[in-house]
Amino acid sequence: MASGSRFIIKQAAVPNLLLGIAAAGGVYAAYSYLQGSTSSQPRKMFGGVAGSLTLQETENINHNTKRLRFAFPNAQDETGLTVVSSVLTLSWPKGSLTPAIRPYTPVSDLSKPGFIDLMVKKYPGGKVSTHLHSLQPGDSLFFAFGIKAYPWTPNKHNHVTLIAGGAGITPLYQLIQGVLDNPEDRTKMTLVFGVNTERDLLLREEFETYQRKFPDRFEIVYTVSQPDEGSSVRKGHVTKELLNEVLPVRTDKVFVCGPPAMENALTGKGRGELGILGELGYRKDQIFKF
């Protein structure tokens, strides 16, 4: 899946979506809103149709993933997004006659003003990810609007488990930030993160910083298909045996985001009605799939 939360849009709905964005000069009005305001009051950038934002800087995270920072027109402008949200983007990859629509989950602190960071994995043959990786500071990307993925309520659950595969880590990282950076939220969390190689452990430094800061509230379990020689990281995939071993009995809610094959195995598609999590005793209403 793309780096960021997956948001399924039926092909037949795409023309209507694009018309809705562009209708009655909406794009022009949004652009004017972004570029023309000099108000000293901070604006909520993703409360509706937003417009183009300029790429401020890029950072290579590993061999195929970049962090892209897009600047807001004014330093005091805020995202207006809440945990857990993504943003819908429109881009024109080389050779495309129509814009490509993709959602991405911001990995920057949603409460910080002035910018928004996206983490984008480049896929072989991926037109959109290749295009985004080609952007240079000063280039722009069109942001349509914010999408509320899950209505998180602080302290609703005593403990939650987050299961990520590959680039599916981004919405779970946003949730982890939202919980652990909120002094009023005491929710405990366990992260199970499965990847192919140790280079694919995105945001590893950030996770381990959180673990040191909140040792009684945040636990990390990495599982790597091809770990480095001599590595102490667990070898393997996200399996029933692994989850049976590491999932706390007290978990109230399980959040899942990763490649379709992993999600299907965990939640039931292609593995009967239950899936691995169902076999471990979790009800459908206890599982949320991004």
Buried (B, 14 or more C-beta within 10 A) or exposed (E): BBBBBBBEEEEEEBEEBBEBBEEEEBBEEBBEBBEEEEEEEBBEBBEBBBBBBBBBEBEEBBEBBBBBBBBBBBEEBBBBBBBBBBBBBBBBBEEEEEBBBBBBBBBBBBBEBBBBBBBBBBBEEBBBBBBBBEBEEEBEBBBBBBBEBBEBEEEEBEBBBBBBBBBBBBBBBBBBBBBBEBEEBEBBBBBBBBBBEBBBBBBBEEBEEBBEEBEEBBBBBBBBEEBEEEEEBBEEBBEBEBBEEBBBEEBBBBBBBBBEEBBBBBBBBEBEEBBBBBBBEBEEEBBBBB
